[in-house]
Amino acid sequence: MKSYITILSLLCSLTLMAQTTSIPDQQFEQILINEGIDSDGIINGQVLTSDINNVQSLALNNVEDLTGLQDFNALESLVLDEGGQSLSSNITVDLTANTNLKELEIWSFAGLTDLDVTGLSNLQDIWIVESQDDVNTMSISDLDLSTNTNIEYVLLGYIDSFRRINLKNGNNANMQDFELDMDFFVSMWPTCIKVDDATAATNNTAPYDTWLLSGVDPTFYDAAECTLSLKQAEEIEVALYPNPTENTFQLQTQTEVQKVELFSLQGKKIAQFSSQENYDISFLETGIYFVEVSSINSSQTLRLIKK
């Protein structure tokens, strides 16, 4: 009887030791192999769970399917760089199982629409940034950091889709570093930001006086709901032609245009026009520019090629 129990215990131990985690994304598994984490060293859609139990830092490049990440129990630092493949995909990154996560960086994760970091009380730093400030690959509209009670540093860069950010987590006094940069080629975007103290944030007093907001028109609130004005958030329907062009261009729109501004690729304002039939750009050098067309409550930014 003792021998039977011993053998059974041994079999159970071997079964536990042989537990695997599914890694269907081949690029994900290749990175684990390259880093010496996947001990069998072959692409087979899985990794021994024991191989990943103690991994504390992980950088994933060009990985779209993050299945398996939930089993990285000890993970403290995660970088997702140039993930996703299709801009039309609706990708959700769910990190709620990675409860030890302290640092998160997401760079140009194409198709990313939702990020769930609910309950990650150890999370301190979060970066969500487009690698190029004139290209949008991510379309996250809402970010909830209300349960991340130790968050200290937040950087949200050049993601024009952000409309609601919940930072009411009881830790704003320790959040000296919050930076929200919208694309400087667009007008001020309306964005709702929920905070611990809306009055202090609106008046730009401590701790909110250290926060950096660029290209955004925030509404701070700490109770009830914040509703964006659809009229304010809407874009002008406008066409620019001819494009490419040599000396002039025209605009076709049903909206009353208030002003037209011309920007370089670096975001430097070159010229400003009132509404007119033809816009003279003969003075420009050959290259790519941005034309921002504004009405009273809305705007649209178009790319212009000067021949």
C-alpha positions as CSV (number, residue, x, y, z in Angstrom):
1,M,0.0,0.0,0.0
2,K,2.8,2.3,0.9
3,S,4.5,1.6,-2.5
4,Y,1.3,2.5,-4.3
5,I,0.9,5.8,-2.4
6,T,4.6,6.6,-3.1
7,I,4.2,5.9,-6.8
8,L,1.0,7.9,-7.0
9,S,2.6,10.8,-5.2
10,L,5.6,10.6,-7.7
11,L,3.2,10.6,-10.7
12,C,1.3,13.6,-9.3
13,S,4.6,15.5,-8.8
14,L,5.7,14.7,-12.3
15,T,2.4,15.9,-13.7
16,L,2.7,19.2,-11.8
17,M,6.3,19.6,-13.0
18,A,5.1,19.0,-16.6
19,Q,2.4,21.6,-16.6
20,T,2.5,23.8,-19.6
21,T,1.3,27.2,-20.6
22,S,0.0,27.7,-24.2
23,I,1.9,30.3,-26.2
24,P,0.1,30.3,-29.7
25,D,2.0,33.4,-31.0
26,Q,5.2,32.1,-32.6
27,Q,7.0,35.5,-32.1
28,F,6.1,35.4,-28.4
29,E,7.6,31.9,-28.1
30,Q,10.7,32.8,-30.1
31,I,11.4,35.7,-27.7
32,L,11.1,33.3,-24.8
33,I,13.6,30.9,-26.6
34,N,16.0,33.8,-27.4
35,E,15.9,34.9,-23.7
36,G,16.6,31.4,-22.5
37,I,13.2,31.1,-20.8
38,D,11.6,28.4,-22.9
39,S,13.8,25.5,-21.9
40,D,12.9,23.1,-24.8
41,G,14.2,25.6,-27.3
42,I,11.6,24.8,-30.0
43,I,8.5,26.5,-31.4
44,N,5.7,24.1,-30.3
45,G,3.0,26.5,-29.0
46,Q,3.8,26.0,-25.4
47,V,6.2,26.5,-22.6
48,L,6.7,24.7,-19.3
49,T,4.9,26.8,-16.7
50,S,7.8,26.2,-14.4
51,D,10.1,28.0,-16.9
52,I,8.1,31.2,-16.5
53,N,7.2,31.2,-12.8
54,N,10.1,33.4,-11.8
55,V,10.3,35.7,-14.8
56,Q,10.3,39.3,-13.5
57,S,11.0,41.3,-16.6
58,L,9.8,40.8,-20.2
59,A,10.0,42.8,-23.4
60,L,7.8,41.6,-26.3
61,N,8.3,43.1,-29.8
62,N,5.9,42.5,-32.7
63,V,3.7,40.1,-30.6
64,E,0.0,40.4,-31.3
65,D,-1.5,37.4,-29.4
66,L,-0.5,37.7,-25.7
67,T,-2.1,34.4,-24.6
68,G,0.0,32.8,-21.9
69,L,1.1,36.1,-20.4
70,Q,-1.4,35.5,-17.6
71,D,0.8,32.7,-16.2
72,F,3.8,35.0,-15.7
73,N,3.0,35.3,-12.0
74,A,6.2,37.0,-10.9
75,L,6.2,39.6,-13.7
76,E,7.1,43.1,-12.4
77,S,8.2,44.9,-15.6
78,L,6.5,44.5,-19.1
79,V,7.2,46.2,-22.4
80,L,4.9,45.7,-25.4
81,D,6.6,47.3,-28.4
82,E,5.2,47.5,-31.9
83,G,2.6,44.8,-31.2
84,G,-0.4,44.0,-33.3
85,Q,-0.6,43.8,-37.0
86,S,-3.8,45.4,-38.2
87,L,-5.0,48.9,-37.4
88,S,-8.6,47.7,-37.8
89,S,-8.2,45.0,-35.1
90,N,-10.0,45.4,-31.8
91,I,-7.3,44.1,-29.4
92,T,-7.8,44.0,-25.6
93,V,-4.8,43.7,-23.4
94,D,-5.9,42.1,-20.1
95,L,-3.2,42.2,-17.4
96,T,-5.4,41.6,-14.4
97,A,-3.7,38.3,-13.6
98,N,-0.2,39.9,-13.4
99,T,-0.7,41.1,-9.9
100,N,3.0,41.8,-9.2
101,L,3.3,44.2,-12.2
102,K,5.0,47.5,-11.3
103,E,6.1,48.9,-14.6
104,L,4.2,48.8,-17.9
105,E,5.3,50.3,-21.3
106,I,3.1,50.0,-24.4
107,W,4.5,51.5,-27.7
108,S,2.5,51.6,-30.9
109,F,0.5,48.4,-30.3
110,A,-1.5,48.4,-33.5
111,G,-5.2,47.8,-33.1
112,L,-5.2,48.2,-29.4
113,T,-8.6,49.5,-28.2
114,D,-8.8,48.4,-24.6
115,L,-6.4,48.0,-21.7
116,D,-7.4,46.4,-18.4
117,V,-5.1,46.9,-15.4
118,T,-7.9,46.7,-12.8
119,G,-6.7,45.7,-9.4
120,L,-3.0,45.9,-10.0
121,S,-2.2,47.6,-6.7
122,N,1.5,47.3,-7.2
123,L,1.5,49.2,-10.5
124,Q,3.7,52.3,-10.2
125,D,4.6,53.4,-13.7
126,I,2.6,53.2,-16.9
127,W,3.6,54.5,-20.4
128,I,1.2,54.3,-23.4
129,V,2.8,56.1,-26.3
130,E,2.7,56.2,-30.1
131,S,6.3,55.9,-31.4
132,Q,5.6,58.6,-34.0
133,D,3.5,61.7,-33.0
134,D,1.9,62.0,-36.5
135,V,0.8,58.3,-36.8
136,N,-2.0,56.7,-34.7
137,T,-2.1,52.9,-34.4
138,M,-3.9,52.7,-31.1
139,S,-7.4,53.8,-30.5
140,I,-7.9,53.6,-26.7
141,S,-10.7,55.9,-25.6
142,D,-11.0,55.0,-21.9
143,L,-8.3,54.2,-19.3
144,D,-9.3,53.2,-15.8
145,L,-6.5,53.6,-13.1
146,S,-8.9,54.0,-10.2
147,T,-7.9,50.7,-8.6
148,N,-4.1,51.3,-9.1
149,T,-3.6,52.8,-5.6
150,N,0.2,53.1,-5.9
151,I,0.4,54.6,-9.4
152,E,3.0,57.5,-9.4
153,Y,4.0,58.0,-13.0
154,V,1.7,58.1,-16.0
155,L,2.7,59.1,-19.6
156,L,0.1,59.0,-22.3
157,G,1.6,60.2,-25.6
158,Y,0.1,61.2,-28.9
159,I,-3.0,59.0,-28.7
160,D,-5.8,61.3,-29.9
161,S,-8.5,58.8,-29.1
162,F,-8.3,59.3,-25.3
163,R,-11.6,60.8,-24.1
164,R,-12.0,59.5,-20.5
165,I,-9.2,58.8,-17.9
166,N,-10.1,57.7,-14.4
167,L,-7.3,58.8,-12.0
168,K,-9.5,58.9,-8.9
169,N,-7.4,56.3,-6.9
170,G,-6.7,58.1,-3.6
171,N,-3.1,58.5,-4.6
172,N,-3.1,61.8,-6.6
173,A,-1.0,63.5,-3.9
174,N,1.8,61.1,-4.8
175,M,1.3,61.4,-8.5
176,Q,3.8,64.2,-9.2
177,D,4.4,62.9,-12.8
178,F,1.4,62.8,-15.1
179,E,1.8,63.7,-18.7
180,L,-0.9,63.7,-21.4
181,D,0.2,64.8,-24.9
182,M,-2.2,64.8,-27.8
183,D,-1.1,65.2,-31.4
184,F,0.0,68.8,-31.8
185,F,-1.4,68.8,-35.3
186,V,-4.9,68.8,-34.0
187,S,-6.9,71.4,-32.0
188,M,-7.5,71.0,-28.3
189,W,-9.4,67.7,-27.7
190,P,-12.1,67.5,-25.1
191,T,-11.1,64.9,-22.5
192,C,-12.7,64.0,-19.1
193,I,-10.2,63.3,-16.3
194,K,-11.6,61.9,-13.0
195,V,-9.3,62.9,-10.1
196,D,-9.3,62.9,-6.3
197,D,-9.9,66.7,-6.1
198,A,-11.5,68.3,-9.2
199,T,-11.4,71.8,-7.7
200,A,-7.6,71.6,-7.1
201,A,-7.0,70.1,-10.6
202,T,-9.2,72.8,-12.3
203,N,-7.3,75.5,-10.4
204,N,-4.0,73.9,-11.2
205,T,-3.0,73.8,-7.5
206,A,-0.9,71.1,-5.8
207,P,-0.5,68.2,-6.6
208,Y,-1.9,68.9,-10.0
209,D,0.4,71.9,-10.8
210,T,3.1,69.4,-11.7
211,W,1.0,67.7,-14.3
212,L,1.7,68.3,-18.0
213,L,-1.2,68.5,-20.4
214,S,-0.6,69.3,-24.1
215,G,-3.2,69.5,-26.9
216,V,-6.0,68.6,-24.6
217,D,-8.9,70.6,-23.2
218,P,-9.6,68.7,-19.9
219,T,-12.7,68.6,-17.8
220,F,-11.7,67.5,-14.3
221,Y,-14.4,65.9,-12.1
222,D,-14.5,63.8,-9.0
223,A,-18.2,62.8,-8.8
224,A,-21.2,62.0,-11.0
225,E,-20.4,61.7,-14.7
226,C,-18.6,63.8,-17.3
227,T,-20.2,63.9,-20.7
228,L,-18.2,65.1,-23.7
229,S,-19.9,67.5,-26.0
230,L,-20.4,65.7,-29.3
231,K,-20.4,69.0,-31.1
232,Q,-17.0,69.9,-29.6
233,A,-15.5,66.5,-30.3
234,E,-16.7,66.2,-33.9
235,E,-14.4,66.6,-36.9
236,I,-15.1,68.8,-39.9
237,E,-15.9,66.9,-43.0
238,V,-13.5,68.5,-45.5
239,A,-11.5,67.5,-48.6
240,L,-8.3,69.1,-49.8
241,Y,-7.4,69.2,-53.5
242,P,-5.4,69.0,-55.6
243,N,-3.0,66.9,-53.5
244,P,-0.1,66.7,-54.4
245,T,0.0,70.3,-55.6
246,E,2.6,72.9,-56.7
247,N,1.3,76.3,-55.9
248,T,-2.2,76.4,-54.5
249,F,-4.9,74.2,-52.9
250,Q,-8.6,74.4,-52.3
251,L,-10.9,73.1,-49.6
252,Q,-14.3,71.5,-50.1
253,T,-16.6,71.5,-47.0
254,Q,-20.1,72.3,-45.9
255,T,-18.8,73.7,-42.6
256,E,-18.0,77.4,-42.1
257,V,-14.2,77.6,-41.9
258,Q,-12.8,80.1,-39.4
259,K,-9.1,79.6,-40.0
260,V,-6.6,77.4,-41.9
261,E,-3.2,76.7,-40.4
262,L,-0.1,75.2,-42.0
263,F,2.4,73.1,-40.0
264,S,5.7,71.5,-40.8
265,L,6.3,67.8,-40.1
266,Q,8.0,68.9,-36.9
267,G,4.9,70.7,-35.7
268,K,6.2,74.2,-36.4
269,K,3.4,76.6,-37.5
270,I,4.4,78.1,-40.9
271,A,1.3,80.1,-41.9
272,Q,-2.3,81.0,-41.1
273,F,-5.1,81.8,-43.5
274,S,-8.6,83.0,-43.2
275,S,-11.3,81.2,-45.2
276,Q,-10.7,81.7,-48.9
277,E,-11.2,80.0,-52.3
278,N,-7.5,79.4,-53.1
279,Y,-4.7,79.0,-50.6
280,D,-1.3,80.0,-51.9
281,I,1.6,77.8,-50.9
282,S,4.1,78.7,-53.7
283,F,6.5,79.9,-51.0
284,L,6.9,76.4,-49.6
285,E,9.7,74.0,-50.3
286,T,8.9,70.6,-51.7
287,G,7.8,68.2,-48.9
288,I,5.0,67.0,-46.7
289,Y,3.0,69.4,-44.5
290,F,-0.1,69.4,-42.4
291,V,-3.1,71.6,-42.9
292,E,-5.4,72.2,-39.9
293,V,-8.9,73.4,-40.9
294,S,-10.9,74.8,-37.9
295,S,-14.5,75.9,-37.4
296,I,-15.9,77.3,-34.2
297,N,-16.2,74.0,-32.4
298,S,-14.4,71.4,-34.5
299,S,-11.4,70.8,-36.7
300,Q,-9.7,68.4,-39.1
301,T,-6.1,67.9,-40.0
302,L,-5.1,66.9,-43.5
303,R,-1.8,65.9,-45.0
304,L,-0.5,68.0,-47.9
305,I,2.2,67.1,-50.4
306,K,4.0,70.1,-52.0
307,K,5.6,69.2,-55.3
